[in-house]
Amino acid sequence: MATTNNSTHTKDFHLIVFIVLIVSGLILLYYKTFIGLVYDWQHNDNFSHGFFIPLISGFMIYTLRKPLHDIPFKPFNSGLLLLLLGLCQLIIARIGSEFFLDRTSLILVLLGLSLFLFGIEWTKKVKIPIFYLIFMIPLPEIIWNRIAFPMQLFASYWAEIAIQFLGIPIFRQGNVLHLSNTTLEVVDACSGLRSLVTMFALSALVTWFMNASIIRKWILFFAAIPIAVLANIIRLTVTAMLASQYGENMAQGFLHDFSGLLIFAFGLSLLMFVNYLLTKIHFF
């Protein structure tokens, strides 16, 4: 019994040492990257949720502490190749000042370290929490804009239809909504892409804790798309209704920001409802 306890304590000590060394090395290697990410999270509202992603990823790994404790360390030498690939990506990104490649190299490095130090079984367990970190990395502006503008037009189109259905006079030019007493522009922040990214991160977290089949998890994950789009159209419609009744000031400032929180809560409720429906369906 004493031998078993000593073996357990030795394994725990080795694990702590490994983690301390890994974290220290990553901080030294990615210090500038982390500073840049924090700056973007502070100044880019589209990715302000980035502060929470590392914490959530850490919590996901924390929930695995018992099964991970029972998995023996079996270092996988081929993991070194993935680690080197991630480091090469980092070097190329630093030379070319390419922030997205710089930041995403962290995911490859973490996967490579996990494989090389702890083995395949360990990595299978922690791969989702590691990949989850992708949600903290802002998309390049050129990609964001290519997605956001079509979403602005799409949201404007359906908001116009909804507003006309409610009997409110409206005329649309591209992403600009002309009401009888004011004009509203569906800007980048109202495209729905911000809500979509946040909803994807949220649905990924929910599926992580779901005790369901892979198919159900994928369905719930991709349900974030129609939920985010619908919630944004409802937000635009309500904003236009208020603006038509009370003027442009009702569509700006505190009410505009607060409506974003309400729509997020609405989207979360829809996501939970879809999850509930999936538990009642037994086809897959």
C-alpha positions as a printed NumPy array, in Angstrom:
array([[  0.   ,   0.   ,   0.   ],
       [  2.818,   2.392,   0.878],
       [  4.501,   1.608,  -2.438],
       [  1.302,   2.43 ,  -4.326],
       [  0.902,   5.743,  -2.496],
       [  4.525,   6.656,  -3.16 ],
       [  4.058,   5.836,  -6.846],
       [  0.969,   8.036,  -6.991],
       [  2.714,  10.927,  -5.254],
       [  5.691,  10.557,  -7.581],
       [  3.425,  10.69 , -10.623],
       [  1.634,  13.763,  -9.271],
       [  4.962,  15.468,  -8.591],
       [  6.244,  14.698, -12.08 ],
       [  3.006,  15.986, -13.582],
       [  3.255,  19.253, -11.624],
       [  6.884,  19.688, -12.692],
       [  5.957,  19.037, -16.327],
       [  3.117,  21.554, -16.19 ],
       [  5.252,  24.238, -14.52 ],
       [  8.016,  23.769, -17.094],
       [  5.563,  23.816, -20.001],
       [  3.726,  26.911, -18.768],
       [  7.008,  28.737, -18.075],
       [  8.344,  27.872, -21.527],
       [  5.133,  28.929, -23.247],
       [  5.083,  32.25 , -21.387],
       [  8.637,  33.001, -22.498],
       [  7.934,  31.906, -26.066],
       [  4.54 ,  33.558, -26.479],
       [  4.856,  36.576, -24.202],
       [  4.449,  39.087, -27.046],
       [  1.616,  37.013, -28.507],
       [ -0.3  ,  37.046, -25.226],
       [  0.201,  40.821, -24.881],
       [ -1.16 ,  41.323, -28.396],
       [ -4.176,  39.125, -27.707],
       [ -5.041,  40.983, -24.502],
       [ -4.787,  44.286, -26.387],
       [ -7.178,  43.016, -29.071],
       [ -9.634,  41.697, -26.487],
       [ -9.653,  45.108, -24.822],
       [-10.033,  47.172, -27.989],
       [-11.912,  44.879, -30.394],
       [-15.506,  44.412, -29.234],
       [-15.934,  41.554, -31.68 ],
       [-13.534,  39.457, -29.598],
       [-14.025,  40.814, -26.087],
       [-15.11 ,  37.29 , -25.116],
       [-11.476,  36.229, -25.617],
       [-10.734,  36.903, -21.94 ],
       [-12.978,  33.99 , -20.971],
       [-11.789,  31.402, -23.49 ],
       [ -8.489,  30.39 , -21.775],
       [-10.341,  30.159, -18.455],
       [-13.033,  27.954, -19.982],
       [-10.412,  25.781, -21.691],
       [ -8.601,  25.389, -18.371],
       [-11.856,  24.479, -16.647],
       [-12.593,  21.867, -19.298],
       [ -9.207,  20.262, -18.643],
       [ -9.824,  20.522, -14.89 ],
       [-13.005,  18.451, -15.258],
       [-10.826,  15.729, -16.816],
       [ -8.416,  15.549, -13.884],
       [ -9.633,  12.155, -12.648],
       [ -9.563,  10.27 , -15.986],
       [ -6.249,  11.938, -16.863],
       [ -4.798,  10.842, -13.541],
       [ -5.504,   7.211, -14.453],
       [ -3.798,   7.407, -17.846],
       [ -0.097,   6.471, -17.707],
       [  2.44 ,   8.693, -19.419],
       [  3.455,   7.146, -22.729],
       [  5.502,   9.77 , -24.601],
       [  4.87 ,   9.66 , -28.342],
       [  8.014,  10.664, -30.219],
       [  6.123,  11.604, -33.385],
       [  4.552,  14.418, -31.385],
       [  7.897,  16.154, -31.727],
       [  7.164,  16.626, -35.441],
       [  3.918,  18.436, -34.662],
       [  5.723,  20.524, -32.068],
       [  8.421,  21.471, -34.576],
       [  5.743,  22.276, -37.172],
       [  4.095,  24.655, -34.706],
       [  7.427,  26.296, -33.892],
       [  8.233,  26.676, -37.606],
       [  4.843,  28.328, -38.108],
       [  5.64 ,  30.677, -35.23 ],
       [  9.029,  31.608, -36.708],
       [  7.539,  32.262, -40.16 ],
       [  4.746,  34.327, -38.6  ],
       [  7.188,  36.394, -36.576],
       [  9.355,  37.053, -39.646],
       [  6.306,  38.061, -41.708],
       [  4.517,  39.848, -38.826],
       [  1.464,  37.664, -39.449],
       [ -0.506,  37.768, -36.223],
       [ -3.059,  35.06 , -37.034],
       [ -0.393,  32.461, -37.893],
       [  1.575,  33.533, -34.829],
       [ -1.386,  32.966, -32.531],
       [ -2.71 ,  29.766, -34.061],
       [  0.763,  28.212, -33.827],
       [  0.114,  27.99 , -30.093],
       [ -2.511,  25.317, -30.705],
       [ -0.112,  23.174, -32.737],
       [  2.6  ,  23.627, -30.118],
       [  0.253,  22.569, -27.309],
       [ -0.91 ,  19.482, -29.216],
       [  2.688,  18.583, -30.059],
       [  3.773,  18.976, -26.441],
       [  0.879,  16.85 , -25.227],
       [  1.712,  14.064, -27.678],
       [  5.452,  14.199, -27.096],
       [  5.351,  14.366, -23.297],
       [  2.182,  12.566, -22.289],
       [  1.166,  10.346, -25.211],
       [ -1.74 ,   9.652, -27.507],
       [ -4.346,   8.772, -24.881],
       [ -3.692,  11.972, -22.942],
       [ -3.93 ,  14.031, -26.107],
       [ -7.227,  12.427, -27.111],
       [ -8.666,  13.598, -23.823],
       [ -7.43 ,  17.192, -23.972],
       [ -7.631,  17.868, -27.712],
       [-11.047,  19.574, -27.548],
       [-10.048,  22.008, -24.761],
       [ -6.882,  22.822, -26.744],
       [ -8.775,  23.381, -30.006],
       [-11.281,  25.492, -28.044],
       [ -8.581,  28.158, -27.769],
       [ -9.222,  29.032, -31.44 ],
       [-12.201,  31.106, -30.268],
       [ -9.883,  33.549, -28.472],
       [ -7.974,  34.4  , -31.674],
       [ -9.358,  37.304, -33.741],
       [ -9.843,  36.572, -37.413],
       [ -7.747,  38.59 , -39.878],
       [ -9.561,  41.763, -40.941],
       [ -9.649,  40.694, -44.604],
       [-11.487,  37.479, -43.695],
       [-13.757,  39.177, -41.141],
       [-14.862,  41.842, -43.613],
       [-15.516,  39.319, -46.383],
       [-17.929,  37.517, -44.065],
       [-19.364,  40.502, -42.203],
       [-20.529,  42.578, -45.175],
       [-22.678,  39.84 , -46.793],
       [-24.137,  39.193, -43.337],
       [-24.933,  42.913, -43.024],
       [-26.873,  42.773, -46.301],
       [-28.609,  39.536, -45.311],
       [-29.649,  40.888, -41.908],
       [-30.818,  44.18 , -43.473],
       [-32.929,  42.331, -46.047],
       [-34.779,  40.191, -43.528],
       [-35.134,  43.049, -41.043],
       [-36.802,  45.057, -43.814],
       [-39.26 ,  42.226, -44.463],
       [-40.041,  41.867, -40.747],
       [-40.544,  45.618, -40.318],
       [-42.826,  45.813, -43.362],
       [-44.816,  42.886, -41.97 ],
       [-45.387,  44.933, -38.805],
       [-46.832,  47.74 , -40.93 ],
       [-43.968,  50.21 , -40.495],
       [-42.971,  52.149, -43.657],
       [-39.377,  51.379, -44.596],
       [-37.078,  51.609, -47.591],
       [-33.775,  49.747, -47.808],
       [-30.65 ,  50.656, -49.76 ],
       [-28.047,  47.941, -49.282],
       [-27.379,  47.893, -45.547],
       [-29.119,  51.23 , -44.879],
       [-32.697,  51.234, -43.555],
       [-34.72 ,  54.402, -44.218],
       [-37.614,  54.912, -41.828],
       [-40.121,  57.765, -41.973],
       [-38.324,  59.802, -39.304],
       [-34.765,  58.491, -39.296],
       [-32.167,  56.404, -41.097],
       [-30.364,  53.394, -39.616],
       [-27.195,  51.85 , -41.   ],
       [-26.533,  48.181, -40.313],
       [-22.822,  48.5  , -39.581],
       [-20.228,  45.799, -39.032],
       [-21.087,  45.488, -35.341],
       [-24.717,  44.732, -36.289],
       [-23.903,  42.174, -38.981],
       [-24.426,  39.314, -36.558],
       [-20.934,  37.928, -37.052],
       [-19.934,  38.898, -33.524],
       [-22.964,  37.046, -32.172],
       [-22.155,  34.081, -34.405],
       [-18.594,  33.754, -33.095],
       [-19.785,  34.042, -29.5  ],
       [-22.603,  31.555, -30.094],
       [-20.179,  29.073, -31.653],
       [-17.965,  29.306, -28.566],
       [-20.994,  28.839, -26.346],
       [-22.415,  25.901, -28.3  ],
       [-18.984,  24.224, -28.296],
       [-18.926,  24.5  , -24.505],
       [-22.436,  23.079, -24.186],
       [-21.64 ,  20.138, -26.463],
       [-18.533,  19.42 , -24.379],
       [-20.715,  18.716, -21.344],
       [-23.43 ,  16.895, -23.306],
       [-23.765,  13.183, -22.764],
       [-24.914,  12.46 , -26.303],
       [-23.875,  10.968, -29.613],
       [-21.394,  12.693, -31.906],
       [-24.205,  13.471, -34.398],
       [-26.278,  15.247, -31.769],
       [-23.265,  17.235, -30.642],
       [-22.519,  18.389, -34.195],
       [-26.166,  19.336, -34.724],
       [-26.171,  21.452, -31.565],
       [-22.835,  23.029, -32.498],
       [-24.024,  24.114, -35.956],
       [-27.382,  25.211, -34.543],
       [-25.407,  28.279, -33.457],
       [-25.603,  29.573, -37.042],
       [-29.402,  29.945, -37.447],
       [-29.767,  30.958, -33.79 ],
       [-27.24 ,  33.805, -34.09 ],
       [-28.701,  34.982, -37.405],
       [-32.293,  34.898, -36.119],
       [-31.361,  36.691, -32.891],
       [-29.603,  39.438, -34.83 ],
       [-32.543,  39.956, -37.193],
       [-34.861,  40.26 , -34.187],
       [-32.479,  42.806, -32.651],
       [-32.449,  44.912, -35.822],
       [-36.227,  44.715, -36.126],
       [-36.839,  45.813, -32.533],
       [-34.27 ,  48.61 , -32.876],
       [-35.971,  49.879, -36.035],
       [-39.389,  49.717, -34.35 ],
       [-38.174,  51.808, -31.436],
       [-36.422,  54.255, -33.75 ],
       [-39.568,  54.707, -35.84 ],
       [-41.591,  55.5  , -32.732],
       [-39.166,  57.45 , -30.563],
       [-36.418,  58.651, -32.887],
       [-32.838,  57.769, -33.692],
       [-31.571,  58.252, -30.128],
       [-33.528,  55.188, -29.003],
       [-31.412,  53.049, -31.33 ],
       [-28.129,  54.219, -29.864],
       [-26.245,  54.32 , -26.593],
       [-27.282,  52.276, -23.571],
       [-30.394,  50.787, -25.149],
       [-28.375,  49.544, -28.136],
       [-25.805,  47.858, -25.881],
       [-28.454,  46.478, -23.527],
       [-30.406,  45.011, -26.423],
       [-27.242,  43.114, -27.34 ],
       [-27.244,  41.483, -23.902],
       [-30.935,  40.621, -24.199],
       [-30.429,  39.072, -27.621],
       [-27.486,  37.062, -26.292],
       [-29.72 ,  35.744, -23.505],
       [-32.374,  34.965, -26.123],
       [-29.822,  33.084, -28.231],
       [-28.658,  31.125, -25.214],
       [-32.264,  30.206, -24.427],
       [-32.772,  28.986, -28.   ],
       [-29.593,  26.934, -27.756],
       [-30.852,  25.298, -24.56 ],
       [-34.203,  24.654, -26.248],
       [-32.498,  22.932, -29.191],
       [-30.514,  20.872, -26.704],
       [-33.777,  19.895, -24.992],
       [-35.347,  18.878, -28.307],
       [-32.324,  16.745, -29.173],
       [-32.711,  14.831, -25.913],
       [-36.283,  13.956, -26.973],
       [-35.306,  12.729, -30.44 ],
       [-34.199,   9.109, -30.622],
       [-33.413,   8.766, -34.32 ],
       [-29.685,   9.262, -33.725]])
